[in-house]
């Protein structure tokens, strides 16, 4: 029982990171039906921005986190303007190939500038551990920071989407882009804002991963980016609560499989669960079937 509780705590931290990345996937898909496969690389850039600010400029954790989110939001908007906007009305396969191309471009641009070596993220948070049940359960203070920051960012996102004018515009564009434009909504502005918000969340996840695992590298966005996409599909892509649920579910599943079944099988189990869920509920666990007018 104690080991189970310990693994649940670890799973919450990992799930928080997946959830933050998955939100970017699901927001972009919900607005323009695009799978932004460069999203994992934005997460990687966020980790390197946090690394540079804490290592070379001696900034603290929170200033570096905010700065990384700002840089990644600008990068997300730049990618949307340069790579995705010109092909917005093209075929889906063209958009998919473009997204993969942007992903590879960001990966190897970063390799060129920072080299492929693994970097050690500085200790910007305390290593203090809280013990429970006579030391049989250890709660790392870093885990508390990760979960709390994730919850705060998710609450802020929900507030933006449901309580602000731009959030109302985002929901309108996601339902019917043409009708929203007829009502005076600037769809281009809404799409740019969506990329900015999703990329900022990915940047925050990159810094949190650097703090948690203490290592970063230019290819670090590939696997987490793919898994976060799995989490978004698992919960119901295009649905914000679905991305959050899928992220935490995937994090918990990976942690439990690593603890009880061997870490070598964790990816196979995660993708196996995705296949099973999609066979039963093609729209994800929280997704709803939609009817298209013809």
N, C-alpha and C positions, 0 to 999 in steps of 0.2 A: 504493500500500500504506500509506503514512504517513497519507494522508488518511482511509483506511478505519479505521485504528487510532484516529485522532482522533475520528471520528464514533462509533465504538463506545464510547469513553469518555463522550462526550456522551449517547449513548443509554442508558448505564447509569444516569446521574443522573436523566434523565427517567423511565426505566422504574422506578426506585426509588420515585419519587413516585406514579406510577400504581399500583404494587403496594400501597403503603400504603393508598391510598384504596379499591382493589379489595377488599382484605381485609375492610373493613367491609361492603361489599355482600354478599360471599359468606358471611360469618359470619351475618348476619341472615337471609339467604335459607335457609341451611342449617338454622337453628333453627325459623323460623316461616313459611318460604316467602313472604317479603315482600320486594319490591324497594323499598328505602328511597331514594326519589329525593331526599329532603332531605339525603342524605349529603354531596353536593357543597357544600351551604351550611354544614354543620358544618365542613368543611375551610376554607371562607372565614372563618368565625368564628374558627377557630384562628389563621389568619394575622393577623386584626385584634387578637386578644388578644396575640399575640407582638409586633405592632407597637406596641401601647399600652405594654406592659411595658418594651420596649427604648427607646422614645422618651420617655415621660413619667416612668417610674420608674427609668430608667437601669439596668435589670437586664441581666445578661450573657446570652449565647446559651442556655446550658444551663438556667439557672433559668427563663428565658422559655419554653423548649421544654417543660419539665416542667409549668409552670403552665398553658400552653395545652392540654396533654393532659388535665390535671385538669378544667379548665373545660369542655372539649368532651365529656369523659366524663359530666359532670353534665348537660350540655345534652342529650346523647343519651338518657340515662335519663329526663329530663323529657319529651322528645318521645314516648318510648315509652309513658310512663304516661298522658299527656294525650291524645295523638292516636291511637296505635295499639292500646293495650290495650282500649279500649271497642269496637273493631270487629274484634277478633281472630277472632271466629267469623262475621264477615260475608263477603260475596262478595269475590272477588279484585278485581273492578272497584272496589268501595267502598274497599278498602285502597289501590289504585293512585291513585285520585282524591285520597284523603286525603294520600298521600305527596307528590303534586304540589302540593297546597294548602299543606302545611307548607313545602315548598321555596320557593314564592312568598312566603309569609308571612315567612320568614327573610330572603329577599333584600330585600324592600322595607321591612322593619323596620330592617334595617341601613342602607339608603339614607336612611331618615328620620333616623336618629341620627347617621350619619357623613358624609352627603351622597354623591352619586355620583362625586365626584372621585377620581382615581387618586392614591394616596399612595406616597411613596418610602420603602421599608423602609430603616432605618439599617444602616450597615456594622458588623455585629457579629462578622463573621469576617474573617480576613485575606484580602487580595486577591492574596496571593503565588501565583505560578504556577511549577510545576516543568517544566523543558524537557528534552526527550529528542531524540536524533538531530539535534544541532546546532540546536535550536530549531524543528524542523519539526513536532514534536508537543508541545503544551502541556497540562499537567494542572493544572487549577485546584484549589487546596487545598479550595475549597468542594465540589467534586465528591467528594473523598475523604471529607469529613465527611458528605455526604448518603448516600453508599453505605454507609459504616460504621454510621451511625445506623440506616439501614434494615435492615441485616443484624442488628444487635443487637436491634432491636424484633421482627423476625421470629423470631429464635431464642427470645426471651422468650415470644412468642406460642405457639410450638410447645411450649415447656416447660409453659406454663399448660394448654394443651389436652391434652397427653399425660401429664403427670406430677403433676397436682394433682387434688384432689377435685372442685373446681368444673369443671375441664376434663373430667373423667370424666362429670359430670352434663350438661355441654353436649353431649357426644357421645351420651349416652343420649337426651336430649330430641330431638336432631336425627334419631335413628333412629326412635323411637316415643315421642311425647310422652305419650300416655295410659298406656302401660306404665311409663314412667319415673315418672309421678305415683303409680301404684299401688305402686311400690317405695319411695315416701317422698321423692322428689325434688320440691323446690319449683320448679315450672316457671316461675312468675312471676319468681322471684329469678334463675334461670338466664338468662331472656330479658333482664332488666334488665342483668345483668352482661355479656351479649353485646353489647348496645347500648353499654355503657360502654367496653368494650375496642375495639370497632370505631370509635367516635367519637374515642377517644384517639389512635388511629393516624391518623385523618383530621386531627386537630388538629396532630399532629406534621408531617404532610405540608404543611399550610398554612404553618407556620413555615419549613419547608425551602424551599418555593416562594418565600416572601418574601425569604429570604436569597439564593436563587439568581438570581431575576429582578429583585429590588430594587423591584418595584412590586406593589401590591395594589389591588383595587377591590371594591365590594359584589357585583358580578356575576361575579367570577372563578371561582366554583365551578361554573358551568353547564357549560362545555365540558370541563374536566378530570373533573367528576363523570360526565358522559355517557361519556367515553372510558374512565374506570376501570370503569364498568359493562360496556362493550364488552370490556375486558380480562378481567373476571371471567367473562363468558359465553364468551369465546374459550378460556380455560383450562379451563372447566368450573365453572359457578357452584355454590356449595355446597361446593366443595373448596378448602381453604386452599392447597395447593401449586399448584393450577390458577390461583388469583388471582395468586400470585407470578409464575408462568410467564407468564401473560397480560400482566401489567403490564410486565415486562421485554421481552417480545416486541413489545408495542405501542410502547414507548419506542424500542427499536432500529429498528423499522420506520419510525416517524415521522422519526427523525433521518436515516436513510439516504435516505428519499424527499426530505426537505428539501434534503439535500446534493447529490443526484444527479438528482432529477427535478423540483425546484421545490417550495417550501413550500406553494404554493397547492393542490397535489394531495394533501398528506399525509393530510388527513381522509378524502378520498374513497378513498384506498388502504386506510386502516385499516378503514373500514366495508366496503369491498369484500372484504377478507380475511376479515372476520367472516362475511359472507354465504356465501363459498366454504366456509369451515370448517363452518358449520352445515348446509350442503347435504350435506357428506360425513360429518360427525360431529355430529349434532344436540345431543349432550350436551357438546360442547366437546372440545378436544384431549386433556385428561386425564380427562374425565368417562366414566362407565360407565352403560350402559343399566340401568335398574331396572325390575323387574316389580311391578305393583300387584296385591294380592290383591282379588278381587271376590267 
